Amino acid sequence: MFCVNANDILSNRQLSNQNIDYKDYVYQLIRNIEKNIGLKPHIVINNIDVGNMFDMILEFEKDFQRKQYRVRERYKIT
């Protein structure tokens, strides 16, 4: 299982040592995990706030689903 925070998707979080898009960075991490264990990890998007740019989260999710990954959603409880 690979967890991604919805806020990182929305802010396109950049790490100081990486100059790539957050989605591409996550994909690289997942591919490395996949190579090491031989299985596609399930992706969980945590902290989703439906009222806060949900379409951007949905786009991220659909991109990984097109690559044959199972994606689950966990919503922010207020």
FIGU-487607 format. One record per atom (N, C-alpha, C, CB): residue in one letter; residue number from 0; atom name; x, y, z. Coordinates in pm, 1 decimal. Each point is the difference from the previous one (the first is absolute). Glycine has a CB too. Example, Ala and Ser with C-alpha at 12.3 -4.5 7.8 and 13.67 -1.06 7.14 Angstrom:
BEGIN
 r   k  a       xx       yy       zz
 a   0  N   1319.0   -569.0    780.0
 a   0 CA    -89.0    119.0      0.0
 a   0  C     90.0    120.0      0.0
 a   0 CB   -189.2   -117.3    124.6
 s   1  N    154.2    222.3   -196.6
 s   1 CA     82.0    119.0      6.0
 s   1  C    -77.0    109.0     73.0
 s   1 CB    118.4    -62.8   -214.5
//
This chain:
BEGIN
 r   k  a       xx       yy       zz
 m   0  N     84.1   -116.2      0.0
 m   0 CA    -84.1    116.2      0.0
 m   0  C     89.6    123.8      0.0
 m   0 CB   -185.8   -124.7    121.4
 f   1  N    153.8    218.9   -208.2
 f   1 CA     76.2    123.3    -11.1
 f   1  C    -95.9    116.6     24.3
 f   1 CB    166.1   -105.0   -164.4
 c   2  N   -138.3    184.2    266.6
 c   2 CA    -89.1    109.3     38.4
 c   2  C     49.9    134.0    -52.6
 c   2 CB    -64.0   -128.1    204.2
 v   3  N    -29.5    206.7   -254.2
 v   3 CA     28.7    133.3    -51.5
 v   3  C    -96.1     96.9     68.3
 v   3 CB     82.4    -91.1   -225.4
 n   4  N    -31.9    203.6    269.7
 n   4 CA    -83.6    100.2     63.3
 n   4  C    -61.1     90.9   -106.4
 n   4 CB    142.2     -8.8    208.5
 a   5  N   -272.9     28.2   -202.7
 a   5 CA    -69.3     82.6    -98.9
 a   5  C     55.4    142.1     -3.9
 a   5 CB   -204.8   -138.4     33.8
 n   6  N    247.1    190.6     80.2
 n   6 CA     55.4    135.8      3.2
 n   6  C    129.1     10.0    -80.7
 n   6 CB   -103.5     33.3    225.2
 d   7  N    182.8   -139.9   -227.2
 d   7 CA    122.5     -1.1    -80.2
 d   7  C    -31.9      1.0   -148.8
 d   7 CB    117.2   -123.3    183.3
 i   8  N   -224.6     56.2   -221.4
 i   8 CA    -42.8      0.6   -140.4
 i   8  C    -43.0    141.2    -39.5
 i   8 CB    -73.5   -242.4     16.2
 l   9  N     -7.4    304.6     69.2
 l   9 CA    -52.4    133.4    -30.4
 l   9  C    109.3    105.2     -8.5
 l   9 CB   -210.2    -64.5    113.0
 s  10  N    312.7     50.5    -28.3
 s  10 CA    107.1    100.0      0.7
 s  10  C    113.7    -36.0    -94.8
 s  10 CB    -59.3     52.7    235.2
 n  11  N     48.0   -169.1   -302.1
 n  11 CA    106.0    -51.6    -86.7
 n  11  C    133.4      3.7     75.0
 n  11 CB   -124.6     78.7   -207.2
 r  12  N    122.3   -137.4    325.1
 r  12 CA    113.6      1.5     92.3
 r  12  C    132.0    -29.2    -71.8
 r  12 CB   -154.0    -72.8    183.5
 q  13  N    251.0    155.4   -160.1
 q  13 CA    132.6    -16.9    -59.4
 q  13  C    100.5    -29.7    109.7
 q  13 CB    -58.6    155.7   -189.7
 l  14  N    137.9   -257.0    170.3
 l  14 CA    107.1    -29.3     93.4
 l  14  C    122.7     79.5    -42.6
 l  14 CB    -92.1   -232.5     48.0
 s  15  N    172.6    269.4     47.2
 s  15 CA    113.4     87.4    -30.5
 s  15  C    101.6    -63.6    -95.1
 s  15 CB    -32.3    103.0    222.9
 n  16  N     38.7   -235.6   -223.3
 n  16 CA     98.4    -66.3    -85.5
 n  16  C    -60.6    -52.9   -130.7
 n  16 CB    125.3    -61.3    206.5
 q  17  N   -248.6     96.7   -235.8
 q  17 CA    -66.9    -48.4   -120.7
 q  17  C    -53.2    117.8    -80.9
 q  17 CB    -61.7   -214.7    117.1
 n  18  N     74.0    207.0   -245.5
 n  18 CA    -52.8    105.1    -87.5
 n  18  C   -107.4    -54.2    -92.3
 n  18 CB    219.6    116.8     10.0
 i  19  N   -301.4   -209.0     41.9
 i  19 CA   -104.4    -58.3    -83.1
 i  19  C   -136.0     23.0     64.5
 i  19 CB    160.9   -173.7    -86.3
 d  20  N   -263.5    156.0      8.7
 d  20 CA   -137.6     12.8     44.7
 d  20  C    -28.5   -103.1    110.1
 d  20 CB    -69.4     85.1   -229.1
 y  21  N    -13.9    -49.4    324.4
 y  21 CA    -30.0    -90.0    112.4
 y  21  C    -56.6   -133.9    -47.6
 y  21 CB    -42.5    200.6    143.6
 k  22  N    -46.4   -195.1   -241.2
 k  22 CA    -59.8   -123.3    -52.5
 k  22  C    107.1    -91.7    -59.0
 k  22 CB   -213.5    124.6    -47.8
 d  23  N    308.5    -67.5    -24.1
 d  23 CA    108.6    -79.2    -58.2
 d  23  C     90.1    -58.5    108.2
 d  23 CB     -7.5    144.3   -204.3
 y  24  N     31.3    -65.9    308.2
 y  24 CA     82.6    -48.0    111.4
 y  24  C    -67.5   -117.7     70.6
 y  24 CB     94.3    231.9     30.1
 v  25  N   -223.7   -220.1     -5.0
 v  25 CA    -75.2   -109.1     63.3
 v  25  C      5.1   -123.6    -89.1
 v  25 CB   -152.8    165.6    115.8
 y  26  N    136.9   -145.4   -247.0
 y  26 CA      3.8   -113.1    -92.4
 y  26  C    136.2    -69.8      4.7
 y  26 CB   -167.0    116.8   -147.8
 q  27  N    275.3    -40.7    155.2
 q  27 CA    133.9    -59.9     11.1
 q  27  C     12.7    -82.3    127.6
 q  27 CB     95.6    191.5   -130.5
 l  28  N   -143.8   -137.8    241.1
 l  28 CA      5.6    -73.8    127.4
 l  28  C    -78.2   -130.5     -8.4
 l  28 CB     23.2    217.0    123.1
 i  29  N   -141.7   -209.1   -180.1
 i  29 CA    -84.5   -119.0    -11.6
 i  29  C     63.9   -103.5    -91.0
 i  29 CB   -202.6    141.0     38.3
 r  30  N    260.9    -96.6   -148.4
 r  30 CA     68.0    -94.5    -91.0
 r  30  C    116.9    -68.5     70.4
 r  30 CB    -66.4    141.7   -197.3
 n  31  N    141.2    -68.1    280.2
 n  31 CA    109.9    -60.5     75.8
 n  31  C    -51.7   -105.0     97.1
 n  31 CB    130.0    212.4    -21.1
 i  32  N   -239.3   -182.6     88.0
 i  32 CA    -60.8    -97.2     91.6
 i  32  C    -43.7   -123.1    -78.4
 i  32 CB    -77.4    185.6    154.0
 e  33  N     14.2   -161.4   -266.3
 e  33 CA    -48.8   -109.0    -84.2
 e  33  C    114.3    -91.1    -45.6
 e  33 CB   -188.1    147.4    -76.0
 k  34  N    300.2    -88.4     37.6
 k  34 CA    115.6    -78.9    -43.5
 k  34  C     56.9    -82.0    114.8
 k  34 CB     51.5    173.3   -172.5
 n  35  N    -49.1   -115.2    292.0
 n  35 CA     58.0    -69.0    115.7
 n  35  C    -85.9   -113.9     52.5
 n  35 CB    109.6    211.9     57.9
 i  36  N   -241.1   -194.2    -57.6
 i  36 CA    -85.6   -105.3     56.7
 i  36  C    -69.6    -83.5   -106.7
 i  36 CB    -34.3    145.1    197.5
 g  37  N     36.7    -98.7   -321.7
 g  37 CA    -59.5    -76.8   -108.5
 g  37  C   -151.5     10.7     -8.1
 g  37 CB    189.1   -153.0     22.4
 l  38  N   -248.0    244.2     53.3
 l  38 CA   -144.9     20.6     -1.4
 l  38  C    -31.3    148.1    -12.2
 l  38 CB    -33.7   -206.4    139.3
 k  39  N    -81.9    235.6   -199.7
 k  39 CA    -43.5    139.0     -6.5
 k  39  C    -62.4     36.6    134.0
 k  39 CB    -38.6    -13.9   -251.3
 p  40  N     90.7    115.1    318.4
 p  40 CA    -60.7     39.4    127.5
 p  40  C   -132.9     71.3    -23.9
 p  40 CB    228.7     19.8    103.9
 h  41  N   -316.4    -30.8     -7.6
 h  41 CA   -123.6     77.2     -3.7
 h  41  C     34.2    141.3     44.1
 h  41 CB   -145.8   -204.9     47.3
 i  42  N     82.3    303.5   -108.0
 i  42 CA     25.3    139.8     32.6
 i  42  C   -119.4     52.4     79.7
 i  42 CB    143.4     33.1   -209.3
 v  43  N   -113.3     32.7    319.6
 v  43 CA   -104.8     59.7     82.3
 v  43  C     22.7    151.1      4.0
 v  43 CB    -23.5   -212.1    140.9
 i  44  N    -78.3    286.5   -179.3
 i  44 CA      6.2    145.9      8.7
 i  44  C    -71.8     39.9    128.4
 i  44 CB      6.9     29.6   -255.3
 n  45  N     67.4     26.1    349.4
 n  45 CA    -52.2     36.8    131.7
 n  45  C    -35.3    147.3      7.8
 n  45 CB    136.2   -181.3    100.1
 n  46  N   -224.2    212.8     -5.0
 n  46 CA    -32.2    139.5     34.0
 n  46  C    -71.8     75.3   -111.2
 n  46 CB    197.5     -1.7    146.3
 i  47  N   -279.8    -65.5   -222.8
 i  47 CA    -70.8     65.7   -110.3
 i  47  C   -112.2     86.2     56.3
 i  47 CB     55.6   -190.8   -156.8
 d  48  N    -56.2    316.3    115.3
 d  48 CA   -105.9     93.7     35.6
 d  48  C    -80.6     23.6   -128.0
 d  48 CB    138.8    112.7    188.0
 v  49  N   -260.7   -163.7   -191.4
 v  49 CA    -80.7      4.1   -122.2
 v  49  C    -21.4    142.8    -48.2
 v  49 CB   -113.4   -210.3     71.3
 g  50  N    108.8    306.6     19.3
 g  50 CA    -23.9    138.2    -38.3
 g  50  C    124.1     73.2    -47.6
 g  50 CB   -182.9      0.2    161.7
 n  51  N    298.2    -65.4   -158.9
 n  51 CA    125.3     68.3    -32.5
 n  51  C     65.2    -61.3   -123.3
 n  51 CB     31.4     55.6    242.4
 m  52  N    -64.4     -3.2   -359.1
 m  52 CA     62.1    -40.5   -126.4
 m  52  C     -1.8   -152.4    -21.2
 m  52 CB    145.3    202.7     16.5
 f  53  N   -260.9   -262.9      5.5
 f  53 CA    -13.8   -144.8    -11.7
 f  53  C     34.5    -49.5   -140.0
 f  53 CB   -175.7      7.6    176.0
 d  54  N    151.6     75.6   -278.4
 d  54 CA     29.7    -41.2   -138.1
 d  54  C    148.2    -28.0    -20.1
 d  54 CB   -193.7    135.5    -78.1
 m  55  N    279.9    -64.3    146.5
 m  55 CA    144.2    -22.6    -10.4
 m  55  C     38.8   -135.1     62.3
 m  55 CB     38.5    249.9      6.6
 i  56  N   -101.1   -283.4    103.6
 i  56 CA     23.1   -128.9     65.3
 i  56  C    -50.6   -112.2    -90.3
 i  56 CB    -19.5    106.8    229.4
 l  57  N    -97.7    -86.7   -287.4
 l  57 CA    -58.3   -100.3    -88.2
 l  57  C     87.6    -23.9   -122.5
 l  57 CB   -227.5     66.4     79.3
 e  58  N    285.5     39.1   -133.8
 e  58 CA     90.7    -13.5   -115.0
 e  58  C    122.3    -83.4     38.1
 e  58 CB    -78.1    223.0    -89.5
 f  59  N    135.7   -195.6    205.8
 f  59 CA    114.2    -75.6     50.9
 f  59  C    -37.7   -148.1     11.7
 f  59 CB     84.1    204.2    126.0
 e  60  N   -199.6   -230.1    -68.0
 e  60 CA    -47.9   -137.2     18.7
 e  60  C    -18.1    -70.9   -134.3
 e  60 CB   -114.3     70.8    212.2
 k  61  N     49.4     -5.6   -306.2
 k  61 CA    -25.9    -61.9   -130.6
 k  61  C    128.8    -29.2    -76.7
 k  61 CB   -218.5    119.4     -6.9
 d  62  N    318.5    -32.5     19.6
 d  62 CA    129.0    -24.7    -64.9
 d  62  C     60.6   -131.4     47.1
 d  62 CB     36.3    246.8    -19.3
 f  63  N    -42.4   -273.1    148.5
 f  63 CA     56.1   -124.4     52.2
 f  63  C    -88.8   -120.5    -31.8
 f  63 CB    108.9    131.7    182.4
 q  64  N   -238.9   -111.1   -188.0
 q  64 CA    -88.9   -109.5    -39.2
 q  64  C     24.7    -40.8   -145.1
 q  64 CB   -171.8     81.4    164.4
 r  65  N    201.5     15.4   -250.7
 r  65 CA     31.2    -32.5   -139.6
 r  65  C    128.2    -83.8    -10.3
 r  65 CB   -113.6    213.1    -72.5
 k  66  N    200.5   -199.2    171.0
 k  66 CA    123.9    -78.3      4.9
 k  66  C    -20.6   -132.3     73.7
 k  66 CB    132.1    213.2     -5.8
 q  67  N   -258.3   -249.3     27.3
 q  67 CA    -39.1   -127.4     59.5
 q  67  C     30.0    -11.4    150.7
 q  67 CB     39.7    -99.5   -223.3
 y  68  N    -40.1    212.0    293.4
 y  68 CA     15.2     -2.0    145.2
 y  68  C   -137.1     13.3     63.8
 y  68 CB    231.9    100.2    -15.3
 r  69  N   -248.7   -167.5    128.1
 r  69 CA   -122.7     16.9     77.8
 r  69  C     19.2    120.3     91.2
 r  69 CB    -53.7   -249.7     -8.3
 v  70  N    -43.1    340.1      2.1
 v  70 CA      9.6    122.6     79.0
 v  70  C   -121.6      7.2     91.8
 v  70 CB    130.5    119.7   -183.9
 r  71  N   -104.7    -92.3    309.8
 r  71 CA   -105.5     15.7     99.7
 r  71  C      1.8    143.2     50.6
 r  71 CB     15.9   -243.8     66.9
 e  72  N   -130.8    287.9    -18.6
 e  72 CA    -13.2    136.3     50.4
 e  72  C    -35.5     -3.0    148.2
 e  72 CB    -71.4     81.0   -228.2
 r  73  N    132.6      8.6    303.8
 r  73 CA    -37.0     20.3    140.9
 r  73  C    -28.9    147.4     17.7
 r  73 CB    142.5   -195.7     81.1
 y  74  N   -261.3    223.0    -32.3
 y  74 CA    -45.6    137.6      9.4
 y  74  C     27.0     61.0    136.3
 y  74 CB   -173.4    -53.4   -166.9
 k  75  N    194.3    183.9    163.9
 k  75 CA     23.6     77.5    122.0
 k  75  C   -131.4      5.7     78.3
 k  75 CB    184.4    139.3   -111.4
 i  76  N   -174.2   -169.8    238.4
 i  76 CA   -117.9      4.6     86.4
 i  76  C      9.5    125.6     85.3
 i  76 CB    -20.9   -254.2      4.2
 t  77  N    -83.6    336.5    -13.7
 t  77 CA      3.3    125.1     77.4
 t  77  C   -102.3     -0.7    109.5
 t  77 CB     79.2    120.3   -199.2
//
